[in-house]
């Protein structure tokens, strides 16, 4: 029989009489892993195959995507067929769903629950919770894992991993028709050579005629349908996570109209852009949260990285009276997460604003966001010196694992990246381990990959000399 892309002897698998025996023992729960969703299906015109359970099938004959009704009908038919098969051959009612590849979305969860599967297992890398049994992370052992790996998985409080990032503008994903994707190829080679851990992409493009999207949405004109392609290639072939930059073009003039428009656009983005995280750039949101006295978080020493927990906190805020700006942004994020429930959400904070917040307020922000990104792109030398001193304070030290920063690379004055590397050294000396810069130039190889890789690679901790 076919399994994992290969044909294997049927005798290597459990037989139905054995399934009936373990089901009758009362010690084993028979779960569904789908009937035929453990595969990739066509997800875009470029030919990428994405997990069938989360993908709206692309039809090249009509250049269109499966609509929501057809998508849910396809999932329902598949999951029901498997449940019926188990009921017929094992006499067991299926109550548990285990998503293929661990990939899922809220729409798929609702279909599974409709079929009576109220306990649902994912591969989210955080412990499950009894109050959310429809999204329980599971440990996927490979070969012979040591006990320490199990301990690290079930430990409820954890620190975020070291992440460094290269940021690319939306135009870096645009390709001339008929070419063999030279721009994307340059990005892939660059990411592999530097090894930052994360590539940050802009999902919308500001043009003289207005904001345009790189993904299908009813809220904006389409520049090119390239975002999913970029995400999937960089994550699978480049070996890096991909986060999306939700900047001024998303929230400001020229973007989607009103709260409903933002929800619709970000819902479309979540559906067609399966990244690992987002970065929110909206100073008005921070002012709204501070002025409304909503930053009541944990003590800095009690902070833990858990995107499922921070999403829960954001959803709780949405049930309370909120300033319009906060509702617009948090509501948009929740619409995004309908399609990508487990998502790392970072918040960009201007340097001056960062230093003006008390540690309790920063920890309050970290109750609803997973990381805080210090915006140093336009910081003059005196402000950078103040930042180094601020980061070195004892009261800030517990927050440092949750703080990243973004710098600006200026190829005209710093083509070799020496000034950029010098700033990174100072930030590392002040205690930071996570940082990134805009914009990386893969076509010109600037800054030179051999020179910048020691400071940007996640394999370098905190950095190593070139």
Order of alpha helices (4+ residues) and beta strands (2+ residues): beta-beta-alpha-beta-beta-beta-beta-alpha-beta-alpha-beta-beta-alpha-beta-alpha-beta-beta-beta-beta-alpha-beta-alpha-alpha-beta-alpha-alpha-alpha-beta-alpha-alpha-beta-alpha-alpha-beta-alpha-beta-alpha
